[in-house]
Amino acid sequence: MLAPTVATPDPMDPERRLELTVTSGAEGVGLAAIAVPFVSSLGPSERARALGGTEEVTLRAIQPGDGPWNGVASWCSFSSARKT
């Protein structure tokens, strides 16, 4: 004897497909609404852009505690004439 068949929903049901599309679109809009301000906050501020770009400083002549950047976050990268 055969087992009774159970009616399964059509996987391509237009109503479900519309709901899925609308939900996915809303998730995309929400993700963009969160991501855009976050990513834009990673860039330099208007004040930093107005001050200019990088500044070259010879660190050999500077003693600890000297310099115009005291109390300000600063990054140093090693550079030489042979750097390629």
C-alpha positions in Angstrom: 0.0 0.0 0.0 1.3 3.5 -0.8 1.8 6.1 1.8 -0.7 9.0 1.7 0.7 12.1 0.0 1.0 15.4 1.8 0.4 18.6 -0.1 3.6 20.6 -0.1 3.6 24.3 -0.9 4.8 25.3 -4.4 8.4 26.5 -4.0 7.8 29.1 -6.6 4.7 30.5 -4.9 4.4 34.1 -6.2 3.2 35.5 -2.8 6.1 34.0 -0.9 8.5 35.2 -3.6 7.2 38.7 -3.2 7.6 38.6 0.6 11.1 37.3 0.2 12.0 40.1 -2.2 10.5 42.8 -0.1 12.2 41.5 3.1 15.6 41.3 1.3 15.2 44.8 0.0 14.4 46.1 3.4 17.5 44.3 4.8 19.6 45.9 2.1 18.4 49.4 2.9 18.9 48.8 6.6 22.5 47.5 6.0 23.3 50.6 3.9 21.8 52.9 6.5 24.1 51.5 9.1 27.2 51.0 6.9 27.4 54.4 5.3 27.9 56.5 8.5 30.3 53.9 9.9 32.5 53.8 6.9 32.5 57.6 6.5 33.6 58.0 10.1 36.8 56.1 9.3 38.1 58.9 7.2 40.0 62.0 8.4 38.0 64.8 9.8 37.5 68.1 8.0 40.0 69.7 10.4 42.6 67.1 9.6 42.0 67.6 5.9 42.4 71.3 6.3 45.7 70.9 8.1 47.2 68.9 5.2 48.7 65.5 4.7 51.7 63.8 6.2 54.6 65.7 7.8 58.2 64.6 7.7 60.1 64.9 10.9 63.7 63.9 11.8 63.2 62.0 15.1 67.0 61.9 16.0 67.0 65.5 17.3 63.8 65.2 19.3 63.8 64.3 23.0 60.9 62.6 24.8 58.3 65.2 25.7 59.3 67.6 22.9 57.4 68.2 19.7 54.1 69.8 18.6 52.1 66.6 18.8 52.2 66.1 22.6 48.8 64.8 23.7 47.8 64.1 20.1 47.7 60.6 18.5 50.5 60.3 16.0 52.0 57.5 13.9 55.5 57.2 12.7 56.6 55.1 9.8 60.3 54.3 9.0 61.4 55.7 5.7 64.9 55.8 4.1 66.4 56.8 0.8 66.7 53.2 -0.3 63.0 52.4 0.3 61.4 51.0 -2.8 
